[in-house]
Amino acid sequence: MSQSTPAQGVEVLGAPVERGEEILTPEALDFVARLQRAFGPRCDELLARRQQRRDEAARTGKLDFLDETRHIRESDWQVAEAPPALRDRRVEITGPTDRKMAINALNSGAKVWLADLEDANTPHWSNVVSGQVNLYDVIRKQVELHSNGKQYKLRDDVEHAVPLVRPRGWHFDERHILVDGRPAVGALVDFGLYFFHNAREGLRRGTGPFFYLPKMESHLEARLWNDVFVQAQQELGVPQGSVRATVLIETIPAAFEMEEILYELREHSAGLNAGRWDYLFSVIKTFRSAGSDFVLPDRNSVTMTASFMRAYTELLVRTCHKRGAFAIGGMAAFIPNRRDPEVTERALAKIHDDKRREANDGFDGSWVAHPDTVSVCKEEFDAVLGDKPNQLDRKREDVSVTAADLLNTAETPGDKTIEGLRSAVDVGVRYIVSWLSGNGAAGIHNMMEDAATAEISRSQIWQWLHNGIVLNDGQRVTKDLVRQVLADTEKQLRAEEGFPAENLDRAVELFERVAVADEFVDFLTLPAYEQID
């Protein structure tokens, strides 16, 4: 359904959303259109370059640090000093931009809220627009909600978390906004609408404009973001350097370009984050057809102490602190269950272990997924930081990581099992059911899952299948076996009391397509996006 708009060359195809007219103003859409015209073609070129690099990595089984940027790694430079609101990031809570989550996140006691328009958010048109409405209110501290007889509002006895907005990655188009007849890049829509409405207000309040940047694969993609920031600030009369962005190092090509990514964004950089689950997906995806050395065991047995994951996180801390940038740890996905003390005790013990390791490794802060786990993360970082806001003074010059260390997947302990296959199918299908219904942050088996979980699950099955893997019980992974496990899973979910089965048919069909097809689909959210409004 098309809505007319005076913004020249812009067509809005989405249905009306409550208060959407406050966000989709002609001026805001015109701003997005200018960004799209200036940077859309470069985005296309960089996405094509991704494919070329992946083909090369698959053929050679290698990636390496770039010769052509050696001078950046070997020269002396620092990123800009952080603004006051971002100097202490010891606990960051993540979650989608729905109104209840926004209020709970700001009240949680965390220092930062990753306000997620990406993997924890299903990009239904209503979510895309209402998320911007909620962020508008968040920045102005006027966000409240009345729901099921309950009132949610900002507390005045806590320091509110500072919002860092995560737009979608470069690969994702927003089909509901056409600029000159073609869909706008989702990243530019998410960034553009938020920046247009909130940059000056956030600057005035000292809480922005701050961002998290996902899914990057090279410093050239970081350069593109930097150019977007420069133009956006220039057009709206916002002082250069006001934007601060933390980059998720969640693809293995980006792990080889961490210093270069910081360098490209140095005026606008707020550090790097170890996006561990997407990183694991990227390792599998990049080297899925590069031979048996890259075939990993069951997902649940690949922990952060695996040598290739350890190399990646150690290098991230070393790189950040060498350049005066923050190193932010990964997601603790375990969530407590207020009805089951035993589950809660196990979850909190695992989060304690995870955050203690990160704090001792030199990270400046880390992520949690649930307000009840903020205190756990805070406790572990307080123990190491004390009164200091961060650990930028810990240079980690003891760390030395080679290309071979980052690629050392072959030494990862663990088996490939039928239980691992069943778990991958079960979690993947459950998540897609949730995603299709509009919920991109799903509590599954006492874990908070986002799209990365389903991506790891289906890519691992694809890799096992196309490498003819034999499981530890002697069964070979075949299309028939995967389809049998999928059929069993569907049957179990239909019988499960309270399971929302209305999207189950589509979820099973979609999971089979992205796990079994001969052609590997880059992101399962792309075909899934075709199935939602």
C-alpha positions in Angstrom: 0.0 0.0 0.0 1.6 3.2 -1.1 1.6 6.5 0.8 2.2 9.7 -1.1 5.0 11.8 0.2 6.3 15.2 -0.9 10.0 13.9 -0.6 11.1 13.8 -4.3 11.8 10.4 -5.7 10.8 8.6 -2.4 7.9 6.1 -2.2 6.8 4.7 1.1 5.1 1.3 0.5 4.4 0.3 4.1 1.0 0.5 5.8 0.5 3.3 8.3 2.0 2.7 11.7 0.9 4.5 14.9 2.7 7.9 15.1 4.6 6.9 12.0 3.9 10.3 10.5 6.1 11.9 13.2 9.1 9.8 11.9 8.4 9.5 8.1 8.3 13.3 7.5 9.1 14.6 4.1 12.3 16.2 5.5 13.4 12.9 7.1 12.7 10.9 4.0 14.5 13.4 1.9 17.6 13.1 4.2 17.5 9.3 3.8 17.2 9.6 0.0 20.3 11.8 -0.1 22.2 9.2 1.9 20.9 6.5 -0.4 21.9 8.3 -3.6 25.3 9.2 -2.2 26.2 5.8 -0.8 23.9 3.1 -2.2 26.2 2.4 -5.3 29.3 2.0 -3.1 27.4 -0.4 -0.9 26.6 -2.6 -3.9 30.3 -2.6 -4.9 31.4 -3.6 -1.4 28.9 -6.4 -1.3 30.2 -7.7 -4.6 33.7 -7.5 -3.1 32.6 -9.7 -0.2 31.7 -12.5 -2.5 35.0 -12.3 -4.3 36.9 -12.5 -1.0 34.8 -15.4 0.2 35.4 -17.4 -3.0 39.2 -16.8 -2.6 39.1 -17.9 1.1 37.2 -21.0 0.2 39.6 -21.9 -2.6 42.8 -21.3 -0.6 41.6 -22.1 3.0 43.3 -18.8 4.0 42.9 -15.3 5.1 45.7 -13.0 6.1 46.5 -9.5 7.4 46.6 -7.0 4.5 50.0 -6.1 3.0 48.6 -2.9 1.5 47.6 -1.5 5.0 50.7 -2.5 6.8 51.6 1.1 7.2 48.4 1.7 9.3 49.2 -1.2 11.6 52.8 0.0 12.0 52.2 3.8 12.4 51.3 5.7 15.6 47.8 7.0 15.9 44.9 6.9 18.3 41.1 7.1 18.1 39.3 10.2 19.4 38.8 10.4 23.1 35.4 9.1 24.2 32.7 11.5 25.3 31.9 11.4 29.1 28.7 9.2 28.5 30.8 6.4 27.0 33.9 6.3 29.3 32.4 3.6 31.6 30.8 0.8 29.7 31.2 -2.1 32.2 27.7 -3.5 31.6 25.8 -3.3 28.4 22.3 -4.7 28.0 21.0 -5.6 24.5 17.5 -5.9 23.1 15.0 -4.9 20.5 13.5 -1.4 20.4 10.0 -2.3 21.5 8.6 0.0 24.2 8.7 -2.4 27.2 12.3 -3.5 26.4 13.4 0.2 26.0 12.1 1.1 29.5 13.4 -2.0 31.2 16.8 -1.5 29.6 17.1 2.1 30.6 16.1 1.2 34.1 18.3 -1.9 34.3 21.4 -0.4 35.9 23.4 -1.1 32.8 25.7 1.7 31.6 24.7 1.2 27.9 21.6 -0.2 26.1 22.3 -1.6 22.6 19.0 -0.6 21.0 18.7 -3.2 18.3 17.2 -2.6 14.9 19.2 -5.6 13.6 19.5 -9.3 14.7 17.2 -9.0 17.7 14.5 -7.3 15.7 12.2 -8.8 13.0 12.1 -6.1 10.3 8.3 -6.1 10.0 7.5 -2.6 8.7 5.6 -1.9 11.9 8.7 -2.8 14.0 11.0 -0.7 11.8 8.8 2.4 12.3 7.6 1.9 15.8 11.2 1.2 16.9 12.1 4.7 15.6 9.1 6.2 17.5 10.3 4.5 20.7 13.8 5.8 20.2 12.5 9.3 19.6 10.8 9.1 23.0 13.8 7.4 24.7 16.2 10.2 23.8 13.7 12.8 25.2 13.1 10.7 28.3 9.4 10.6 27.6 8.9 6.9 27.1 6.3 5.0 29.1 3.8 2.2 28.6 0.5 1.0 30.0 0.0 -2.7 29.3 -2.1 -5.5 30.9 -2.9 -3.3 33.8 0.8 -2.5 34.4 2.5 0.8 34.0 6.1 1.0 32.8 8.0 4.2 33.1 11.6 5.5 33.6 12.7 5.4 37.2 14.2 8.6 38.7 16.4 6.7 41.2 18.8 5.1 38.7 21.2 6.3 36.1 19.6 5.5 32.8 21.5 3.3 30.3 22.9 5.3 27.3 21.3 4.1 24.0 23.6 2.9 21.2 21.5 2.1 18.2 22.4 -0.8 15.9 21.1 -0.4 12.4 20.9 -3.3 10.0 23.9 -4.5 8.1 24.9 -3.3 4.6 23.4 -6.5 3.0 19.8 -5.8 4.0 17.5 -3.6 1.8 14.3 -2.0 3.2 11.7 -2.9 0.6 9.1 -0.5 2.0 11.0 2.6 1.2 11.9 3.1 -2.5 14.4 5.8 -3.6 14.3 6.5 -7.3 12.4 3.2 -7.8 14.8 0.9 -5.9 14.7 -0.3 -2.2 16.8 1.8 0.1 19.7 0.2 2.0 18.2 -0.8 5.4 21.3 0.5 7.2 20.8 4.0 5.7 17.1 3.9 6.6 17.7 2.9 10.2 20.7 5.3 10.7 19.1 8.1 8.7 15.8 8.3 10.4 17.4 8.0 13.9 20.1 10.6 13.1 17.7 13.1 11.5 15.3 13.1 14.5 17.7 12.6 17.4 21.3 13.7 16.7 21.0 17.2 17.9 18.8 16.3 20.9 21.1 13.5 21.9 24.1 15.8 21.6 22.4 18.4 23.8 21.7 15.8 26.4 25.2 14.2 26.2 23.7 10.8 25.1 24.4 10.6 21.4 24.3 10.2 18.5 26.0 6.8 19.3 25.8 3.6 17.3 26.8 -0.1 17.0 27.8 -1.2 13.5 27.2 -4.8 12.5 28.3 -7.4 10.0 31.2 -5.5 8.5 33.8 -7.5 6.6 36.5 -4.9 5.7 37.9 -1.5 6.5 36.5 -0.3 3.2 33.0 -0.9 4.7 34.1 1.1 7.8 35.3 3.9 5.5 31.8 3.9 3.9 30.2 4.3 7.3 32.7 7.1 8.2 31.7 8.9 5.0 28.0 8.5 5.9 28.7 10.1 9.3 30.6 13.0 7.8 27.9 13.8 5.3 25.1 13.4 7.8 26.8 15.7 10.3 27.5 18.2 7.6 24.0 18.3 6.3 22.3 18.8 9.7 24.9 21.2 11.1 26.0 18.7 13.7 29.7 19.2 14.7 32.0 16.7 13.0 33.1 13.9 15.4 29.8 14.0 17.3 28.9 10.5 16.1 30.6 7.7 18.0 30.3 4.1 16.7 31.4 0.7 18.1 32.0 -1.9 15.5 31.1 -5.5 16.0 33.9 -7.7 15.0 31.6 -10.6 14.1 33.0 -11.8 10.8 36.3 -13.5 10.3 37.5 -11.2 7.5 37.0 -8.3 9.8 39.2 -10.0 12.5 42.1 -9.5 10.1 41.4 -5.8 9.7 40.6 -4.6 13.2 43.3 -1.9 13.3 42.3 -0.6 9.8 38.6 -0.5 10.9 39.5 1.6 13.9 41.7 3.8 11.7 38.9 4.5 9.2 36.5 5.5 11.9 39.1 7.1 14.2 37.3 10.4 14.5 34.1 8.6 15.2 35.2 5.4 16.9 34.0 4.2 20.3 35.8 0.8 20.0 35.2 -2.8 19.0 32.9 -5.6 20.3 33.5 -9.3 20.2 30.3 -10.4 18.4 31.0 -14.1 19.2 27.9 -15.9 17.8 27.9 -14.2 14.5 31.7 -14.7 14.4 31.2 -18.4 14.7 28.6 -18.3 11.9 31.1 -16.3 9.8 33.9 -18.8 10.3 31.6 -21.6 9.2 30.2 -19.6 6.3 33.5 -18.4 5.0 35.2 -21.8 5.1 32.2 -24.0 4.6 33.7 -25.6 1.5 37.4 -25.3 2.4 38.0 -28.8 3.7 37.7 -30.9 6.9 40.0 -28.7 9.0 37.2 -26.1 9.1 34.4 -28.5 10.1 33.5 -27.7 13.7 32.0 -30.0 16.3 28.5 -29.5 17.8 27.8 -25.8 18.3 27.3 -26.1 22.1 30.8 -27.6 22.5 32.5 -24.6 20.7 33.2 -22.4 23.7 35.1 -19.1 24.0 38.1 -21.1 25.3 38.5 -22.8 21.8 41.9 -21.7 20.6 40.7 -19.8 17.5 38.0 -18.0 19.5 40.6 -17.2 22.2 43.0 -15.8 19.6 40.2 -13.5 18.2 39.2 -12.0 21.6 42.8 -11.6 22.8 43.7 -9.8 19.6 40.6 -7.6 19.9 41.6 -6.3 23.4 45.2 -5.8 22.3 44.2 -3.9 19.2 41.7 -1.7 20.9 43.9 -0.7 23.8 46.9 0.0 21.5 44.7 2.6 19.8 42.9 4.1 22.8 39.6 2.3 21.9 37.2 0.3 24.1 37.1 -3.4 23.9 33.6 -4.7 24.7 33.0 -8.4 25.4 30.4 -10.8 24.0 26.9 -11.8 24.8 26.0 -13.8 27.9 22.9 -15.5 26.4 21.9 -17.4 29.5 18.7 -16.0 31.1 17.4 -16.7 34.6 14.0 -18.3 35.1 12.1 -16.7 38.0 10.0 -19.8 38.3 13.0 -22.2 38.5 15.7 -21.4 41.0 17.9 -24.3 39.7 17.9 -23.0 36.2 18.6 -19.5 37.5 21.5 -20.7 39.6 23.1 -22.5 36.6 22.6 -19.5 34.3 24.1 -17.0 36.8 27.2 -19.3 37.5 27.9 -19.5 33.7 27.6 -15.7 33.3 29.9 -15.2 36.3 32.6 -17.4 34.7 32.2 -15.7 31.3 32.4 -12.2 32.6 35.2 -12.9 35.0 37.3 -14.2 32.1 36.6 -11.2 30.0 37.3 -8.7 32.8 40.6 -10.4 33.6 41.5 -10.5 29.9 41.3 -6.7 29.8 37.8 -6.0 28.3 36.3 -2.7 29.3 32.8 -4.1 29.6 30.5 -6.8 28.3 27.0 -7.7 27.2 24.0 -9.3 28.9 20.6 -10.1 27.6 18.4 -9.8 30.6 18.0 -7.1 33.4 18.3 -9.8 36.1 21.9 -10.5 34.9 23.2 -6.9 34.9 24.3 -7.2 38.5 26.4 -10.3 37.7 28.3 -8.6 34.9 28.8 -5.5 37.1 30.1 -7.5 40.0 32.8 -9.2 37.9 33.9 -6.0 36.2 33.8 -4.0 39.5 36.1 -6.6 41.0 38.7 -5.8 38.3 38.0 -2.2 37.6 37.4 -0.9 41.1 36.9 2.9 40.7 38.4 3.0 37.2 36.0 3.5 34.4 37.8 1.2 32.0 41.0 -0.7 31.3 42.5 1.3 28.5 45.7 1.4 30.4 46.1 -2.4 30.0 47.8 -2.6 26.7 48.1 -6.4 26.6 51.5 -6.3 24.9 51.9 -9.9 25.9 49.4 -10.9 23.2 50.8 -12.0 19.9 48.3 -13.5 17.4 49.1 -14.8 13.9 46.8 -15.5 11.0 47.3 -19.2 11.7 46.0 -18.7 15.3 42.9 -17.1 14.0 42.3 -19.9 11.6 43.1 -22.8 13.9 39.7 -24.4 13.9 41.1 -27.9 13.5 42.1 -28.1 17.2 38.7 -27.4 18.5 37.7 -30.2 20.9 34.3 -31.9 20.7 32.3 -34.4 18.7 29.8 -34.2 15.9 26.8 -35.9 17.2 23.2 -36.8 16.3 22.2 -34.9 19.5 24.0 -31.8 18.1 22.2 -32.2 14.8 18.8 -32.5 16.6 19.6 -29.5 18.8 20.6 -27.4 15.7 17.3 -28.2 14.0 15.2 -27.6 17.1 16.7 -24.3 18.0 16.8 -23.1 14.4 13.2 -23.9 13.7 12.0 -22.5 17.1 13.8 -19.2 16.4 12.4 -18.8 12.9 8.9 -19.4 14.2 9.5 -16.5 16.6 11.1 -14.3 14.0 8.3 -14.7 11.5 5.8 -13.8 14.3 7.6 -10.5 14.8 9.9 -11.4 17.8 13.6 -11.4 16.9 14.8 -11.9 20.5 13.5 -15.3 21.6 14.0 -17.0 24.9 14.7 -20.7 23.9 15.7 -23.3 26.5 16.7 -20.6 28.9 18.9 -18.8 26.4 18.2 -15.5 24.8 18.6 -16.1 21.1 18.8 -13.8 18.1 19.3 -14.5 14.4 22.9 -15.5 14.9 21.8 -18.7 16.6 19.7 -19.8 13.7 22.5 -18.9 11.3 25.1 -21.0 13.2 22.6 -23.9 13.3 21.7 -24.0 9.7 25.2 -23.2 8.4 26.7 -26.0 10.5 24.2 -28.5 9.2 24.9 -27.3 5.6 28.7 -27.8 6.2 28.3 -31.2 7.7 26.0 -32.3 4.9 28.2 -31.0 2.1 31.4 -32.4 3.6 29.9 -35.8 4.1 30.5 -35.8 7.8 30.1 -39.1 9.8 28.7 -38.5 13.3 30.3 -40.2 16.3 27.6 -42.9 16.2 28.6 -43.9 12.6 25.7 -42.2 10.8 26.6 -40.1 7.8 24.9 -36.7 7.5 22.7 -36.8 4.4 19.8 -34.9 3.1 17.5 -37.7 4.1 18.9 -37.7 7.7 18.4 -33.9 8.0 14.9 -34.1 6.6 14.1 -37.0 9.0 15.3 -34.9 12.0 13.3 -31.9 10.7 10.2 -34.0 10.4 10.7 -35.4 13.9 11.2 -31.9 15.3 8.1 -30.6 13.6 6.1 -33.4 15.1 7.4 -32.7 18.6 6.8 -29.0 18.4 3.2 -29.6 17.2 2.7 -31.8 20.3 4.4 -29.4 22.7 1.8 -27.7 24.9 1.6 -23.9 24.3 3.9 -23.9 21.3 2.7 -21.2 18.8 2.4 -23.5 15.7 0.9 -21.0 13.2 4.2 -20.2 11.5 5.7 -23.7 11.9 5.0 -24.9 8.3 6.8 -21.9 6.9 9.7 -22.1 9.5 10.3 -25.8 8.6 10.3 -25.1 4.9 12.6 -22.1 5.3 15.0 -24.0 7.5 15.2 -26.9 5.1 15.9 -24.5 2.2 18.8 -22.7 4.0 20.3 -25.9 5.6 20.0 -28.4 2.7 20.0 -26.5 -0.6 23.0 -26.9 -2.9 23.5 -23.1 -3.0 24.3 -21.6 0.4 22.1 -18.6 1.2 24.3 -15.8 2.6 21.8 -14.8 5.4 18.6 -16.7 6.2 16.9 -13.4 7.2 16.9 -12.5 3.5 14.5 -15.3 2.3 12.7 -14.9 5.6 12.1 -11.2 4.9 10.2 -12.1 1.8 7.6 -13.9 4.0 6.7 -11.0 6.3 4.8 -7.7 5.9 
